[in-house]
């Protein structure tokens, strides 16, 4: 099922509220600032807690999830493993299939049947023509339609798609429908129409953006004034191999660390 919300952050909040309390989140150490801001402010007062983890390290994720399924959740509740790939701003790439396999394995072996662990992927920086997280095992995928899906800087919209392939995804679909109906953070008809217009040219825009980003990344990596270029398409990127497996065309975004003696 797919749900359209009035903004990306409304989609984030609705996804979290769709889970049964107590809710705990594992979020990447590098993540879009709006999410920890929301967790520290509005949601913190409602008992929603979070921990940061190096989401590119599947062994670390495994240990954190095991702690939850074996010890921390005997009375029930939810753990949300929140993946953002590529991350904002450092373009870290998480192995979606690897993390989802870890979660599925631990859930299957856990004796705590009250523990529900869901995997959510914020794929805003990798639109569907680059990465399709639901086919890699995720329970839900989120997009800020304001960015690539809309594509014309005139849309405010968030999208959540739940997986039809697993029980968590089907469960989330019913829960999200209830939250959206109750809370009312629904996208307007105009925003939906503008996003549909943008989707018609998404594959063309992203293809050209990837080509341009790759050229800029190569140019900047050879520039002596640039200390580091964070771009998954470069072989020097620490998760280049993962990006090659799960991303078509790599990514349109890039982060640069610039050295300037005058600063």
Secondary structure, 3 states (H helix, E strand, C coil): CEEEECCHHHHHHHHHHCCCCCEEEEEECCCCHHHHHHHHCCCHHHCCEEEEECCCCHHHHHHHHHHHHHHHCCCCCEEEEEEECCCCCCCCCCCHHHHHHHHHHHHHHCCCCCCEEEEEEECCCCCCCCCCHHHHCCCEEEEECCCCCCCCCCCCCEEEEECCCCHHHHHHHHHHHHHHHHHCCECCHHHHHHHHHHHCCHHHHHHHHHHHHHHHHHHHHCCCCEEEEECCCCCCCCCHHHHHHHCCCCCCCCEEEECCCCC
